[in-house]
Amino acid sequence: MTDKTKKAAIAAAGAIGSAAIAAALLYANKRRKKNEPTQPGPIPSGEKPETD
């Protein structure tokens, strides 16, 4: 391998690694938001919630 080829291979590996990390972070954030409840659940005791 020539010096130029080695540098190109390292640059390509870095770009692929960065893209993989970015994709993993986006997927994790998307998944975390999906599991959040949109509304609070009912009160277990059956009492009406107090509002101001």
KASUL-V466975 format. One line per field, one symbol per residue. phi: phi as a letter, one per 20 degrees, with the letter a starting at -180 (. if undefined). psi: psi as a letter, one per 30 degrees, with the letter a starting at -180 (. if undefined). burial: 1 if it has 16 or more other ideal C-beta (glycine too) atoms within 10 Angstrom, else 0. A space follows every 50 residues. Layout:
# KASUL-V466975
phi: ???
psi: ???
burial: ???
This chain:
# KASUL-V466975
phi: .effffffffffffffffffffffffffffffffeffecffffgfnfffe ce
psi: kleeeeeeeeeeeeeeeeeeeeeeeeeeeeeeeefkkellllkefflkkk l.
burial: 00000000000000000000000000000000000000000000000000 00
